[in-house]
C-alpha cells in the first residue's frame, strides 16, 4: 500500500537479492574482514550476534565474494538432530551419495574435502548457521571433521554461526578442545546511532526515493526501538511507512514509529 503512496519502485526494507546492495556498516565490514582472514587461515571460527544483527547476511556476502573456481562453499542452515543428520546435510551440499552409517558418512566427507583441497585446488568452506541449536556431540563431530593427517594439514575452513549463547557454550568443559581450535571469535554488533539515517537513506534510494522520509525524531525512536539491529529496523520501518500512508502523511513521524512498535508487539 505505501509503495504507491510514496512512489517507490519496490519495498525498501526487503532483503536485497544482490549482496552488492547491502549497506556498508562498520560492524559488517569488521565481521567480513574477520571471516575473510579465517578463510585464508583455513581454521575454525565463531560468529555470534543477537537476533537480527545480520550474521547470515555477512556470511552470504563473504561467500559471494569467493571465486567459485578457488573455493567450494557448503552452507548448512540448521540441523537440530544427531551427528548423522548433520553428515547427511553436508554430503547433500557436497553432492555426495547418501551414506547409511556414521563412519561411512564421515569418511566420504573427509575424502571429498581432501579431493577438493589437493586435487581440484578448491578450498572447502563449511558454514553452519543456527549453530546454537546443535547438540554437544554434533559440535564435537564437526571439530573432528577438520582433523587431517594428524593435524598437520588444514584443509577445511569451518564457520559456526549462532546466537550469543553459542559463545558462552564454548566455555563449557565439554567444548574445551573445540574452543582451543578457534582461530577467530567475533560478535557482530548492530548499526551505530550515526549510521541509522545513512542506512535509511540507502534503503530508500534502492527503492527509487532520494527524499528523506523519516523525520529526525522518528529516526531516534526507530533506533531505540530496534536497538540498532538491522532486521528490527527493517520491520519497524516497514510498519511505520504503512502507518504514514494510512495517515496520508508525506513523512514518517515518531508517532508512526510508536504505532509500528505497537503493531509488532505479540
VEXMI-328291 format. One record per residue (C-alpha): residue number from 1; residue in one letter; z, x, y. Coordinates in pm, 1 decimal, padded with zeros to 6 digits. Example, Ala and Ser with C-alpha at 12.3 -4.5 7.8 and 13.67 -1.06 7.14 Angstrom:
2
[fise 1; A; [00780.0; 01230.0; -00450.0]]
[fise 2; S; [00714.0; 01367.0; -00106.0]]
This chain:
266
[fise 1; X; [00000.0; 00000.0; 00000.0]]
[fise 2; X; [00096.6; 00265.9; 00255.7]]
[fise 3; X; [-00211.8; 00473.3; 00171.9]]
[fise 4; X; [-00431.8; 00228.8; 00360.7]]
[fise 5; X; [-00172.9; 00173.8; 00635.6]]
[fise 6; X; [-00160.3; 00544.5; 00722.2]]
[fise 7; X; [-00531.5; 00604.0; 00641.5]]
[fise 8; X; [-00450.1; 00858.0; 00369.0]]
[fise 9; X; [-00713.9; 00981.3; 00127.7]]
[fise 10; X; [-00462.4; 00999.0; -00157.6]]
[fise 11; X; [-00092.0; 00959.8; -00224.3]]
[fise 12; X; [00066.3; 01264.9; -00062.1]]
[fise 13; X; [00367.7; 01302.6; -00288.5]]
[fise 14; X; [00198.6; 01300.9; -00626.3]]
[fise 15; X; [00199.7; 01631.0; -00815.9]]
[fise 16; X; [-00118.4; 01822.3; -00725.9]]
[fise 17; X; [-00353.4; 01874.7; -01018.6]]
[fise 18; X; [-00457.2; 02214.8; -00885.4]]
[fise 19; X; [-00192.3; 02485.6; -00861.9]]
[fise 20; X; [-00359.0; 02635.9; -00555.2]]
[fise 21; X; [-00248.2; 02321.9; -00367.0]]
[fise 22; X; [00121.3; 02389.3; -00427.3]]
[fise 23; X; [00345.3; 02461.4; -00130.3]]
[fise 24; X; [00437.6; 02828.5; -00089.7]]
[fise 25; X; [00815.5; 02805.2; -00061.4]]
[fise 26; X; [01028.7; 03119.0; -00056.8]]
[fise 27; X; [01210.3; 03011.2; -00372.9]]
[fise 28; X; [00887.6; 02951.3; -00560.2]]
[fise 29; X; [00739.4; 03285.6; -00456.0]]
[fise 30; X; [01050.7; 03469.1; -00574.5]]
[fise 31; X; [01056.0; 03286.0; -00908.8]]
[fise 32; X; [00687.2; 03356.5; -00966.5]]
[fise 33; X; [00740.5; 03725.6; -00890.5]]
[fise 34; X; [01029.2; 03740.1; -01139.9]]
[fise 35; X; [00825.0; 03574.2; -01414.4]]
[fise 36; X; [00523.8; 03794.7; -01346.6]]
[fise 37; X; [00747.9; 04100.5; -01378.3]]
[fise 38; X; [00888.2; 03963.2; -01704.6]]
[fise 39; X; [00538.8; 03916.5; -01848.2]]
[fise 40; X; [00449.5; 04272.5; -01753.6]]
[fise 41; X; [00756.1; 04396.7; -01943.6]]
[fise 42; X; [00689.1; 04171.2; -02245.0]]
[fise 43; X; [01051.0; 04068.1; -02279.0]]
[fise 44; X; [01274.5; 03762.0; -02289.5]]
[fise 45; X; [01354.7; 03580.3; -01967.3]]
[fise 46; X; [01557.0; 03284.3; -01848.6]]
[fise 47; X; [01451.5; 03049.1; -01569.7]]
[fise 48; X; [01704.4; 02782.5; -01475.2]]
[fise 49; X; [01739.1; 02531.5; -01195.7]]
[fise 50; X; [01869.3; 02190.0; -01101.1]]
[fise 51; X; [01663.1; 01882.9; -01198.8]]
[fise 52; X; [01358.8; 01857.3; -00973.8]]
[fise 53; X; [01375.1; 02215.3; -00845.9]]
[fise 54; X; [01022.9; 02290.6; -00969.8]]
[fise 55; X; [01080.4; 02503.8; -01281.0]]
[fise 56; X; [00785.5; 02365.5; -01474.4]]
[fise 57; X; [00565.9; 02390.1; -01165.1]]
[fise 58; X; [00648.7; 02760.6; -01130.7]]
[fise 59; X; [00560.7; 02822.1; -01495.3]]
[fise 60; X; [00237.9; 02628.5; -01454.3]]
[fise 61; X; [00136.7; 02835.3; -01151.7]]
[fise 62; X; [00216.2; 03167.6; -01322.6]]
[fise 63; X; [00030.1; 03063.2; -01637.9]]
[fise 64; X; [-00276.2; 02954.7; -01438.2]]
[fise 65; X; [-00288.2; 03294.5; -01269.9]]
[fise 66; X; [-00303.7; 03481.5; -01603.5]]
[fise 67; X; [-00650.0; 03585.6; -01718.2]]
[fise 68; X; [-00732.9; 03387.6; -02035.2]]
[fise 69; X; [-00904.9; 03687.4; -02194.5]]
[fise 70; X; [-00595.8; 03902.2; -02149.8]]
[fise 71; X; [-00317.5; 03650.7; -02218.0]]
[fise 72; X; [-00252.1; 03374.7; -02470.4]]
[fise 73; X; [-00007.4; 03127.0; -02321.1]]
[fise 74; X; [00172.6; 02882.1; -02551.1]]
[fise 75; X; [00371.4; 02606.6; -02384.6]]
[fise 76; X; [00630.5; 02404.6; -02578.7]]
[fise 77; X; [00757.6; 02121.1; -02355.5]]
[fise 78; X; [01052.1; 02000.6; -02563.3]]
[fise 79; X; [01196.9; 02041.5; -02909.7]]
[fise 80; X; [01531.6; 01886.8; -02998.0]]
[fise 81; X; [01505.4; 01934.0; -03373.0]]
[fise 82; X; [01570.7; 02226.7; -03604.0]]
[fise 83; X; [01403.9; 02566.6; -03621.7]]
[fise 84; X; [01125.9; 02435.1; -03843.9]]
[fise 85; X; [01040.8; 02171.7; -03583.1]]
[fise 86; X; [01015.2; 02447.7; -03323.9]]
[fise 87; X; [00794.4; 02655.0; -03553.4]]
[fise 88; X; [00563.7; 02357.1; -03601.6]]
[fise 89; X; [00527.7; 02322.0; -03224.0]]
[fise 90; X; [00446.1; 02691.3; -03188.0]]
[fise 91; X; [00197.6; 02700.3; -03476.3]]
[fise 92; X; [00022.7; 02395.8; -03331.3]]
[fise 93; X; [-00004.2; 02572.4; -02993.3]]
[fise 94; X; [-00143.8; 02881.4; -03167.0]]
[fise 95; X; [-00392.6; 02673.9; -03364.7]]
[fise 96; X; [-00242.5; 02777.1; -03698.7]]
[fise 97; X; [-00226.2; 02565.2; -04016.1]]
[fise 98; X; [00099.3; 02379.6; -04068.7]]
[fise 99; X; [00340.6; 02566.6; -04294.2]]
[fise 100; X; [00576.6; 02374.3; -04518.6]]
[fise 101; X; [00871.9; 02610.2; -04514.1]]
[fise 102; X; [01059.6; 02805.8; -04251.9]]
[fise 103; X; [00988.9; 03152.8; -04388.3]]
[fise 104; X; [00616.7; 03082.9; -04414.6]]
[fise 105; X; [00601.3; 02948.0; -04060.4]]
[fise 106; X; [00793.6; 03248.3; -03927.9]]
[fise 107; X; [00556.6; 03493.4; -04098.7]]
[fise 108; X; [00249.2; 03303.2; -03981.5]]
[fise 109; X; [00363.3; 03309.2; -03619.2]]
[fise 110; X; [00454.2; 03677.0; -03623.6]]
[fise 111; X; [00125.1; 03764.9; -03794.7]]
[fise 112; X; [-00071.3; 03576.0; -03529.5]]
[fise 113; X; [00128.6; 03736.2; -03248.8]]
[fise 114; X; [00056.7; 04079.3; -03397.2]]
[fise 115; X; [-00312.9; 03996.2; -03428.5]]
[fise 116; X; [-00331.6; 03879.2; -03069.8]]
[fise 117; X; [-00146.2; 04179.9; -02931.6]]
[fise 118; X; [-00302.2; 04453.1; -03145.6]]
[fise 119; X; [-00649.9; 04331.0; -03239.8]]
[fise 120; X; [-00752.7; 04077.5; -02978.2]]
[fise 121; X; [-00576.2; 04268.7; -02699.0]]
[fise 122; X; [-00432.5; 03944.3; -02561.3]]
[fise 123; X; [-00065.9; 03934.9; -02471.7]]
[fise 124; X; [00113.1; 03630.9; -02618.6]]
[fise 125; X; [00339.0; 03443.5; -02376.2]]
[fise 126; X; [00561.1; 03166.9; -02515.6]]
[fise 127; X; [00711.8; 02926.8; -02260.0]]
[fise 128; X; [00977.2; 02692.0; -02397.8]]
[fise 129; X; [01060.5; 02420.0; -02146.0]]
[fise 130; X; [01370.1; 02196.6; -02150.4]]
[fise 131; X; [01538.3; 02476.5; -02346.6]]
[fise 132; X; [01886.1; 02346.8; -02256.3]]
[fise 133; X; [01829.6; 02086.6; -02529.7]]
[fise 134; X; [01775.4; 02349.4; -02800.4]]
[fise 135; X; [02029.5; 02388.7; -03076.6]]
[fise 136; X; [02207.8; 02723.4; -03106.8]]
[fise 137; X; [02030.4; 02812.4; -03431.9]]
[fise 138; X; [01690.7; 02740.7; -03273.5]]
[fise 139; X; [01765.8; 02972.0; -02979.8]]
[fise 140; X; [01858.9; 03241.9; -03228.7]]
[fise 141; X; [01534.4; 03192.9; -03422.6]]
[fise 142; X; [01336.4; 03225.6; -03100.5]]
[fise 143; X; [01507.8; 03556.7; -03037.0]]
[fise 144; X; [01418.7; 03672.2; -03388.0]]
[fise 145; X; [01053.2; 03586.6; -03323.3]]
[fise 146; X; [01044.6; 03864.6; -03064.0]]
[fise 147; X; [01156.9; 04130.4; -03315.5]]
[fise 148; X; [00871.2; 04355.1; -03422.4]]
[fise 149; X; [00870.3; 04691.1; -03603.5]]
[fise 150; X; [01247.7; 04726.7; -03583.1]]
[fise 151; X; [01247.8; 04661.4; -03205.2]]
[fise 152; X; [01008.8; 04949.5; -03133.8]]
[fise 153; X; [00731.8; 04725.1; -03001.8]]
[fise 154; X; [00743.4; 04432.6; -02761.3]]
[fise 155; X; [00454.1; 04203.1; -02844.7]]
[fise 156; X; [00577.1; 03861.5; -02735.2]]
[fise 157; X; [00699.6; 03751.1; -02394.7]]
[fise 158; X; [00942.7; 03460.9; -02429.4]]
[fise 159; X; [01036.3; 03244.6; -02129.4]]
[fise 160; X; [01324.1; 02998.7; -02173.9]]
[fise 161; X; [01323.2; 02728.5; -01905.5]]
[fise 162; X; [01602.2; 02478.6; -01856.1]]
[fise 163; X; [01880.6; 02328.0; -01650.6]]
[fise 164; X; [02177.8; 02521.7; -01518.3]]
[fise 165; X; [02384.5; 02469.0; -01833.2]]
[fise 166; X; [02140.9; 02687.9; -02026.8]]
[fise 167; X; [02252.1; 02982.5; -01815.0]]
[fise 168; X; [02615.5; 02902.8; -01891.9]]
[fise 169; X; [02539.5; 02884.1; -02263.6]]
[fise 170; X; [02428.7; 03246.2; -02257.0]]
[fise 171; X; [02795.4; 03339.5; -02205.3]]
[fise 172; X; [02888.0; 03192.7; -02544.1]]
[fise 173; X; [02968.4; 03442.1; -02817.7]]
[fise 174; X; [02706.4; 03286.9; -03045.9]]
[fise 175; X; [02433.6; 03389.1; -02798.1]]
[fise 176; X; [02554.8; 03742.8; -02728.7]]
[fise 177; X; [02253.5; 03903.3; -02898.5]]
[fise 178; X; [02013.5; 03685.1; -02701.5]]
[fise 179; X; [02196.0; 03743.4; -02373.0]]
[fise 180; X; [02172.7; 04119.9; -02424.3]]
[fise 181; X; [01795.7; 04092.3; -02464.0]]
[fise 182; X; [01738.0; 03902.0; -02140.7]]
[fise 183; X; [01531.9; 04116.4; -01905.4]]
[fise 184; X; [01505.1; 03855.9; -01629.2]]
[fise 185; X; [01751.8; 03581.6; -01538.9]]
[fise 186; X; [01661.5; 03371.6; -01238.6]]
[fise 187; X; [01798.6; 03049.1; -01094.4]]
[fise 188; X; [01540.9; 02856.1; -00893.1]]
[fise 189; X; [01657.6; 02724.2; -00558.4]]
[fise 190; X; [01518.3; 02423.8; -00376.5]]
[fise 191; X; [01349.2; 02411.9; -00037.5]]
[fise 192; X; [01529.1; 02566.3; 00259.3]]
[fise 193; X; [01601.7; 02338.5; 00553.3]]
[fise 194; X; [01349.6; 02512.2; 00778.2]]
[fise 195; X; [01080.2; 02467.8; 00512.0]]
[fise 196; X; [01102.0; 02091.0; 00487.0]]
[fise 197; X; [00882.7; 01999.3; 00786.3]]
[fise 198; X; [00627.1; 02255.3; 00666.0]]
[fise 199; X; [00639.3; 02103.9; 00319.1]]
[fise 200; X; [00589.2; 01750.7; 00453.4]]
[fise 201; X; [00301.5; 01865.0; 00675.0]]
[fise 202; X; [00141.5; 02042.8; 00378.7]]
[fise 203; X; [00164.2; 01734.5; 00158.9]]
[fise 204; X; [00027.8; 01505.4; 00428.4]]
[fise 205; X; [-00254.6; 01748.0; 00505.1]]
[fise 206; X; [-00364.9; 01734.5; 00140.1]]
[fise 207; X; [-00381.7; 01357.2; 00183.6]]
[fise 208; X; [-00602.1; 01389.3; 00492.0]]
[fise 209; X; [-00333.9; 01341.9; 00758.2]]
[fise 210; X; [-00285.6; 01604.2; 01029.8]]
[fise 211; X; [-00033.8; 01398.9; 01229.7]]
[fise 212; X; [00340.5; 01437.3; 01160.1]]
[fise 213; X; [00459.5; 01107.0; 01015.0]]
[fise 214; X; [00828.1; 01192.6; 00965.0]]
[fise 215; X; [01042.5; 01188.7; 01277.6]]
[fise 216; X; [01292.4; 01480.0; 01309.3]]
[fise 217; X; [01597.9; 01262.6; 01225.9]]
[fise 218; X; [01406.7; 01130.0; 00924.3]]
[fise 219; X; [01332.9; 01482.6; 00804.5]]
[fise 220; X; [01701.2; 01572.0; 00840.3]]
[fise 221; X; [01807.4; 01263.6; 00643.5]]
[fise 222; X; [01543.3; 01338.7; 00381.4]]
[fise 223; X; [01665.6; 01694.6; 00332.5]]
[fise 224; X; [02026.4; 01581.6; 00296.0]]
[fise 225; X; [01932.7; 01304.7; 00054.6]]
[fise 226; X; [01715.1; 01530.0; -00162.4]]
[fise 227; X; [01935.6; 01842.1; -00135.7]]
[fise 228; X; [01614.5; 02038.3; -00098.2]]
[fise 229; X; [01489.2; 01951.8; -00447.8]]
[fise 230; X; [01108.7; 01909.2; -00427.0]]
[fise 231; X; [01090.5; 01627.4; -00681.4]]
[fise 232; X; [01350.6; 01425.0; -00492.0]]
[fise 233; X; [01177.5; 01499.0; -00162.5]]
[fise 234; X; [00859.0; 01357.3; -00314.5]]
[fise 235; X; [01025.7; 01043.5; -00448.2]]
[fise 236; X; [01217.9; 00970.3; -00128.5]]
[fise 237; X; [00911.7; 01045.4; 00083.1]]
[fise 238; X; [00703.0; 00805.2; -00123.7]]
[fise 239; X; [00953.5; 00521.0; -00087.3]]
[fise 240; X; [01006.7; 00596.5; 00282.1]]
[fise 241; X; [00634.2; 00572.1; 00357.1]]
[fise 242; X; [00631.5; 00237.3; 00177.9]]
[fise 243; X; [00924.9; 00117.3; 00388.5]]
[fise 244; X; [00749.6; 00228.7; 00707.3]]
[fise 245; X; [00430.5; 00049.3; 00609.0]]
[fise 246; X; [00625.2; -00271.6; 00539.7]]
[fise 247; X; [00769.4; -00245.7; 00890.6]]
[fise 248; X; [00419.1; -00187.4; 01026.4]]
[fise 249; X; [00554.0; 00137.2; 01177.2]]
[fise 250; X; [00336.3; 00436.8; 01258.9]]
[fise 251; X; [00606.3; 00693.1; 01176.5]]
[fise 252; X; [00892.0; 00726.3; 00926.8]]
[fise 253; X; [01237.8; 00693.9; 01081.6]]
[fise 254; X; [01582.1; 00781.7; 00950.0]]
[fise 255; X; [01630.4; 00412.9; 00872.4]]
[fise 256; X; [01328.1; 00423.6; 00642.7]]
[fise 257; X; [01480.1; 00722.4; 00462.5]]
[fise 258; X; [01808.8; 00535.9; 00415.6]]
[fise 259; X; [01614.3; 00237.5; 00284.5]]
[fise 260; X; [01432.3; 00462.2; 00040.3]]
[fise 261; X; [01760.5; 00611.4; -00081.7]]
[fise 262; X; [01895.0; 00262.0; -00143.2]]
[fise 263; X; [01583.4; 00167.2; -00337.9]]
[fise 264; X; [01623.7; 00477.5; -00555.8]]
[fise 265; X; [01981.6; 00403.0; -00649.6]]
[fise 266; X; [02016.2; 00297.2; -01014.8]]
